[in-house]
Amino acid sequence: MYEYPVRQRAPLSARAQETVMSSQHTRSAARKQKKPFRAKTPRRRRLPAALLSVLLLFLLCLLLTAPARYAEACIQGMALWAKAVLPALFPFLILTGLLTKLGVAQKLADRLSPLTEKIGLPGSAAYCLLVSLLSGYPVGSRTVADLYKGGAITREQAKRMSVLCSTSGPMFLVGSVGGAMFGSAAAGAVLLAAHLLAVIGVYLALYFANRRKKRNIHAGQKAPAPHAGLKKTMPPHALRVQNKTAAPHPDTDGILAASVQSGVLTVLCVGGFIAFFSVLMQALSDLHISVPLERLLSFPLSAAGSEGAAAGLTAGLLEATQGCASIAASGAPLALPLCAFLVTFGGGSILAQQLAFLTGAGVKAGPFIGIKILQGIAAFLLCLAFCSFVL
């Protein structure tokens, strides 16, 4: 049987072999290469975003129908900011900035650190709480965010500090609300005491309740140190000093100008929130959206003889400063306790100011707002008790 001769291929040169292998590797890599992953936005997230866009467009069209009316609402919000908020907040913003840069606040915080460590917080929380007590809401929240970004606290510590270092300034409560709105510095002092005790008391109650719950679940296990979450990211020498506030060496060159500049930016941001929520409150009033809530609140308030404060309380859920002014003008018997609830809860404007800083530290809006509601209820009850004995 005839066999066909097998054709022998000539051996390839070294360069040709390299070319063939390169082309085979390229085809193999092309087959293995996957298409770039494109993250799709879930429908449950797209729907709220679309709904919010529609509501904002509707609000924009509403503003265009009566620009003079809403411009007047914006002017009233800015006037209230200039009269009640700016004098109470701006001096403290500058003073706390100077204390931080001079290192005085660090020494005060180091003395308070033994107290904060007993409630599961590092010594830097003492400084944050001190700043919040002196300056008020936006400064305390901004300090928490700065400490988290600087690696001085963990995300869990930032969540706890966000509700503890969330207080109104004494000058606003005593001077603006008590003196200007109620015409009594004693009323402002009662308001301040109820506010601070509610914020600190609710935090301590939640902390020890959660600690007892974890102790029952993990019985026999050693509790982690307050800085345990930082061990993987911070060197040992940093852990030894993390209980102290990280502050630069005192340098008096330009600290006044830097403090004034930072204070101006913060106080203008606060004014912008107040102006926006004043316009939003006017729009809701024109659309009669707030009427059902106002009528719902009027039933329990009328039983206590404070039906006239329902409109102010409804407005204060959006903007606490205007709500307190309206409640104080109503002369209702429960006016001061209702204002204690509003300034402790914060209202939409103050909550938005705080969350603008706190979301970067991993603080979620839902739990934060829920705890602020509990603190507001506690402030209402405490102020009601104090009024029966003091005023």
C-alpha positions as CSV (number, residue, x, y, z in Angstrom):
1,M,0.0,0.0,0.0
2,Y,1.3,3.3,-1.0
3,E,2.1,5.7,1.9
4,Y,2.1,9.4,1.3
5,P,5.2,11.1,2.5
6,V,4.9,13.3,5.5
7,R,5.9,16.8,4.7
8,Q,8.5,18.0,7.1
9,R,8.3,21.7,8.2
10,A,11.4,23.7,8.3
11,P,12.5,24.6,11.8
12,L,11.5,28.1,12.8
13,S,14.1,30.6,13.6
14,A,14.4,31.9,17.2
15,R,12.8,35.2,16.3
16,A,9.8,33.5,14.5
17,Q,9.3,31.2,17.5
18,E,9.2,34.3,19.8
19,T,6.7,35.9,17.6
20,V,4.4,32.8,17.6
21,M,4.6,32.5,21.3
22,S,3.8,36.1,21.8
23,S,0.7,35.9,19.6
24,Q,-0.5,32.8,21.4
25,H,-0.1,34.5,24.7
26,T,-2.0,37.6,23.5
27,R,-4.9,35.5,22.2
28,S,-5.0,33.5,25.5
29,A,-5.0,36.7,27.5
30,A,-7.7,38.2,25.4
31,R,-9.9,35.1,25.9
32,K,-9.4,35.2,29.7
33,Q,-9.9,39.0,29.9
34,K,-13.4,39.8,31.2
35,K,-15.5,42.7,30.4
36,P,-15.0,45.6,32.9
37,F,-17.5,45.4,35.8
38,R,-20.0,48.1,35.8
39,A,-21.8,48.5,39.1
40,K,-25.5,49.0,38.7
41,T,-27.4,51.1,41.0
42,P,-30.1,49.0,42.8
43,R,-33.7,49.9,42.1
44,R,-34.3,50.5,45.8
45,R,-31.7,53.3,45.7
46,R,-32.7,54.7,42.3
47,L,-36.4,55.1,43.3
48,P,-35.7,57.5,46.3
49,A,-33.2,59.5,44.2
50,A,-35.8,59.9,41.4
51,L,-38.5,60.8,43.9
52,L,-36.2,63.4,45.6
53,S,-35.4,64.8,42.2
54,V,-39.1,65.2,41.4
55,L,-39.7,66.9,44.7
56,L,-36.8,69.3,44.2
57,L,-38.0,70.2,40.7
58,F,-41.5,70.8,42.1
59,L,-40.1,73.0,44.9
60,L,-38.1,75.0,42.3
61,C,-41.2,75.6,40.2
62,L,-43.1,76.6,43.4
63,L,-40.4,79.2,44.2
64,L,-40.6,80.6,40.7
65,T,-44.4,81.2,41.1
66,A,-43.9,83.6,44.0
67,P,-40.3,84.6,44.2
68,A,-40.9,87.7,46.3
69,R,-42.8,85.6,49.0
70,Y,-40.0,83.1,49.3
71,A,-37.3,85.8,49.2
72,E,-39.0,87.3,52.2
73,A,-38.9,84.0,54.0
74,C,-35.2,83.7,53.2
75,I,-34.6,87.2,54.6
76,Q,-36.5,86.4,57.8
77,G,-34.3,83.3,58.3
78,M,-31.1,85.3,57.7
79,A,-32.4,88.0,60.1
80,L,-33.1,85.4,62.8
81,W,-29.6,83.9,62.2
82,A,-28.0,87.4,62.5
83,K,-30.0,88.3,65.6
84,A,-30.0,85.0,67.6
85,V,-27.4,82.6,66.2
86,L,-24.5,84.7,65.0
87,P,-23.8,86.6,68.3
88,A,-24.1,83.4,70.3
89,L,-22.0,81.1,68.1
90,F,-19.3,83.3,66.4
91,P,-17.4,84.4,69.5
92,F,-17.2,80.8,70.8
93,L,-16.0,79.6,67.4
94,I,-13.0,81.9,67.5
95,L,-12.2,81.3,71.2
96,T,-12.3,77.5,70.8
97,G,-10.1,77.8,67.7
98,L,-7.6,79.8,69.7
99,L,-7.6,77.4,72.6
100,T,-7.0,74.5,70.3
101,K,-4.0,76.1,68.6
102,L,-2.5,77.3,71.9
103,G,-2.7,73.8,73.4
104,V,-4.8,74.9,76.4
105,A,-7.7,72.7,75.4
106,Q,-5.4,69.7,75.2
107,K,-4.3,70.1,78.8
108,L,-7.9,70.5,79.9
109,A,-8.9,67.4,78.0
110,D,-6.0,65.3,79.5
111,R,-7.4,66.1,83.0
112,L,-10.9,64.9,81.9
113,S,-9.6,61.7,80.2
114,P,-10.0,59.4,83.3
115,L,-13.8,60.2,83.2
116,T,-14.2,59.5,79.5
117,E,-12.2,56.2,79.7
118,K,-14.8,54.9,82.2
119,I,-17.5,55.3,79.6
120,G,-15.6,53.6,76.7
121,L,-14.2,56.6,75.1
122,P,-10.6,57.8,74.6
123,G,-9.2,61.0,76.2
124,S,-9.7,62.9,73.0
125,A,-13.5,62.6,73.6
126,A,-13.1,65.0,76.6
127,Y,-11.8,67.7,74.3
128,C,-14.6,67.1,71.8
129,L,-17.2,67.3,74.6
130,L,-15.6,70.4,76.0
131,V,-15.8,72.1,72.6
132,S,-19.4,71.0,72.1
133,L,-20.4,72.4,75.5
134,L,-18.8,75.7,74.8
135,S,-19.6,76.2,71.1
136,G,-22.6,74.2,70.2
137,Y,-23.9,71.7,67.6
138,P,-21.8,72.2,64.4
139,V,-18.5,72.6,66.2
140,G,-18.9,69.4,68.2
141,S,-19.8,67.4,65.2
142,R,-17.0,68.9,63.1
143,T,-14.5,68.0,65.9
144,V,-15.7,64.4,66.0
145,A,-15.2,64.1,62.2
146,D,-11.7,65.6,62.4
147,L,-10.7,63.2,65.2
148,Y,-11.9,60.3,63.1
149,K,-10.2,61.4,60.0
150,G,-7.0,62.0,62.0
151,G,-7.1,58.4,63.3
152,A,-7.5,59.4,66.9
153,I,-10.8,57.5,67.3
154,T,-12.4,54.4,65.7
155,R,-15.6,54.4,63.8
156,E,-17.5,52.9,66.8
157,Q,-16.1,55.6,69.1
158,A,-17.1,58.2,66.5
159,K,-20.7,56.9,66.5
160,R,-20.9,57.1,70.3
161,M,-19.2,60.5,70.5
162,S,-21.6,61.9,67.9
163,V,-24.6,61.7,70.2
164,L,-22.6,62.8,73.3
165,C,-20.8,65.7,71.8
166,S,-24.1,67.1,70.4
167,T,-25.1,70.0,72.6
168,S,-26.2,73.5,72.1
169,G,-24.0,76.4,73.3
170,P,-24.8,78.1,76.7
171,M,-24.8,81.5,75.2
172,F,-27.5,80.5,72.7
173,L,-29.7,78.9,75.3
174,V,-29.3,81.4,78.1
175,G,-28.8,84.6,76.0
176,S,-30.9,84.0,72.9
177,V,-33.7,81.7,73.9
178,G,-33.9,82.5,77.6
179,G,-33.0,86.2,77.6
180,A,-34.2,87.4,74.1
181,M,-37.2,85.1,73.6
182,F,-38.5,84.4,77.1
183,G,-37.1,87.6,78.7
184,S,-35.6,85.7,81.6
185,A,-32.0,84.5,82.1
186,A,-33.4,82.1,84.8
187,A,-35.5,80.4,82.1
188,G,-32.4,80.0,80.0
189,A,-30.5,78.5,82.9
190,V,-33.2,75.9,83.5
191,L,-33.3,75.2,79.7
192,L,-29.5,74.7,79.7
193,A,-29.5,72.3,82.7
194,A,-32.3,70.2,81.3
195,H,-30.6,70.1,77.9
196,L,-27.2,69.0,79.2
197,L,-28.6,66.4,81.6
198,A,-30.7,64.9,78.9
199,V,-27.9,64.6,76.4
200,I,-25.4,63.1,78.9
201,G,-28.0,61.0,80.8
202,V,-29.4,59.3,77.7
203,Y,-25.9,58.5,76.4
204,L,-24.9,57.0,79.8
205,A,-28.1,55.0,80.0
206,L,-27.6,53.5,76.5
207,Y,-23.9,52.9,77.0
208,F,-24.3,50.9,80.3
209,A,-27.4,49.1,78.9
210,N,-25.5,48.0,75.9
211,R,-22.4,47.1,78.0
212,R,-24.6,44.9,80.3
213,K,-26.1,43.2,77.3
214,K,-22.7,42.4,75.8
215,R,-21.5,41.2,79.1
216,N,-24.3,38.7,79.3
217,I,-23.7,37.5,75.8
218,H,-20.0,37.2,76.0
219,A,-19.7,36.2,79.7
220,G,-16.1,35.3,80.6
221,Q,-14.5,37.1,77.7
222,K,-12.2,40.0,78.3
223,A,-13.6,43.3,77.1
224,P,-11.6,45.1,74.4
225,A,-9.6,48.1,75.3
226,P,-11.0,51.5,74.2
227,H,-8.3,51.7,71.5
228,A,-8.4,48.1,70.3
229,G,-9.8,49.0,67.0
230,L,-6.7,51.2,66.3
231,K,-4.0,48.5,66.9
232,K,-4.0,47.3,63.3
233,T,-3.5,50.8,61.8
234,M,-1.5,52.7,64.4
235,P,2.0,52.0,65.6
236,P,2.7,51.2,69.3
237,H,4.1,54.7,70.1
238,A,0.9,56.2,68.6
239,L,-1.3,54.0,70.8
240,R,0.5,55.2,73.9
241,V,-0.5,58.8,73.1
242,Q,-3.9,58.3,71.4
243,N,-5.6,59.2,74.7
244,K,-4.3,62.7,74.3
245,T,-5.6,65.2,71.8
246,A,-3.5,65.5,68.8
247,A,-2.7,69.2,68.7
248,P,0.2,71.1,67.0
249,H,2.9,72.8,69.0
250,P,1.6,76.2,70.2
251,D,2.5,78.8,67.6
252,T,1.1,82.3,68.0
253,D,1.9,83.3,64.4
254,G,-1.3,83.9,62.5
255,I,-3.5,81.9,64.9
256,L,-6.0,84.7,65.3
257,A,-6.5,85.1,61.6
258,A,-6.8,81.3,61.1
259,S,-9.4,81.1,63.9
260,V,-11.4,84.0,62.5
261,Q,-11.4,82.5,59.0
262,S,-12.5,79.1,60.2
263,G,-15.2,80.7,62.4
264,V,-16.6,82.7,59.5
265,L,-16.9,79.7,57.2
266,T,-18.6,77.6,59.9
267,V,-21.1,80.3,60.9
268,L,-21.9,81.1,57.3
269,C,-22.6,77.4,56.7
270,V,-25.0,77.5,59.7
271,G,-26.7,80.6,58.2
272,G,-27.2,78.9,54.9
273,F,-28.9,75.9,56.5
274,I,-31.2,78.2,58.5
275,A,-32.1,80.3,55.4
276,F,-32.8,77.1,53.3
277,F,-35.0,75.5,55.9
278,S,-36.9,78.8,56.4
279,V,-37.8,78.8,52.7
280,L,-38.7,75.1,52.9
281,M,-40.9,75.7,55.9
282,Q,-42.7,78.5,54.1
283,A,-43.3,76.2,51.1
284,L,-44.7,73.4,53.3
285,S,-47.0,76.0,54.9
286,D,-48.2,77.2,51.5
287,L,-48.9,73.7,50.4
288,H,-50.7,73.0,53.7
289,I,-48.6,69.9,54.2
290,S,-47.8,70.8,57.8
291,V,-51.5,71.3,58.7
292,P,-52.3,67.6,59.5
293,L,-49.2,67.4,61.8
294,E,-50.1,70.7,63.5
295,R,-53.7,69.5,64.1
296,L,-52.4,66.2,65.4
297,L,-50.0,68.0,67.9
298,S,-52.8,70.4,69.0
299,F,-54.8,67.6,70.6
300,P,-52.4,66.7,73.4
301,L,-51.2,70.3,73.8
302,S,-54.8,71.6,74.1
303,A,-55.3,69.2,77.0
304,A,-52.4,71.0,78.8
305,G,-53.6,74.5,77.8
306,S,-50.8,75.0,75.3
307,E,-52.8,74.7,72.0
308,G,-51.2,77.9,70.7
309,A,-47.8,76.3,70.7
310,A,-48.7,73.6,68.1
311,A,-47.8,75.8,65.1
312,G,-44.4,76.7,66.7
313,L,-43.7,73.1,67.5
314,T,-44.5,72.0,64.0
315,A,-42.2,74.7,62.6
316,G,-39.5,73.8,65.1
317,L,-39.3,70.3,63.8
318,L,-37.7,71.8,60.7
319,E,-36.0,74.9,62.1
320,A,-35.6,74.9,65.9
321,T,-34.7,78.6,66.2
322,Q,-37.8,79.9,64.5
323,G,-39.9,77.2,66.4
324,C,-38.6,78.4,69.7
325,A,-39.3,82.0,68.9
326,S,-42.9,81.1,67.9
327,I,-43.5,79.0,71.0
328,A,-42.1,81.7,73.3
329,A,-44.4,84.3,71.7
330,S,-47.4,82.0,72.2
331,G,-47.1,82.3,76.0
332,A,-48.2,78.7,76.5
333,P,-47.7,77.0,79.9
334,L,-45.5,74.3,78.3
335,A,-43.5,76.8,76.2
336,L,-40.2,76.3,78.0
337,P,-40.3,72.4,78.1
338,L,-41.3,72.4,74.4
339,C,-38.3,74.6,73.6
340,A,-36.1,72.2,75.6
341,F,-37.3,69.4,73.3
342,L,-36.6,71.4,70.2
343,V,-33.1,72.6,71.0
344,T,-32.1,69.1,72.2
345,F,-33.6,67.3,69.2
346,G,-32.3,70.0,66.9
347,G,-34.9,70.0,64.1
348,G,-34.2,69.4,60.4
349,S,-31.8,72.3,60.0
350,I,-29.5,71.4,62.9
351,L,-29.6,67.7,62.2
352,A,-28.6,68.5,58.6
353,Q,-25.7,70.6,59.9
354,Q,-24.4,67.8,62.1
355,L,-24.8,65.0,59.6
356,A,-22.9,67.1,57.0
357,F,-19.8,66.4,59.2
358,L,-20.7,63.1,60.8
359,T,-21.5,61.1,57.7
360,G,-17.8,61.2,56.8
361,A,-17.1,59.4,60.2
362,G,-19.5,56.5,59.4
363,V,-22.4,57.9,61.5
364,K,-25.8,56.7,60.0
365,A,-28.6,59.2,60.0
366,G,-31.3,56.8,61.3
367,P,-29.8,55.7,64.6
368,F,-28.5,59.2,65.2
369,I,-31.9,60.9,64.7
370,G,-33.5,58.2,66.9
371,I,-31.2,58.9,69.8
372,K,-31.7,62.7,69.4
373,I,-35.5,62.1,69.7
374,L,-34.9,60.2,73.0
375,Q,-32.7,63.0,74.2
376,G,-35.4,65.6,73.3
377,I,-38.1,63.7,75.2
378,A,-35.8,63.5,78.2
379,A,-35.1,67.2,78.0
380,F,-38.8,68.0,77.9
381,L,-39.5,65.9,81.0
382,L,-36.5,67.3,82.9
383,C,-37.4,70.9,82.1
384,L,-41.0,70.3,83.1
385,A,-39.8,69.0,86.5
386,F,-37.4,71.9,86.9
387,C,-40.1,74.5,86.1
388,S,-42.4,73.2,88.8
389,F,-39.6,73.7,91.4
390,V,-37.6,76.7,90.1
391,L,-39.8,78.9,88.1
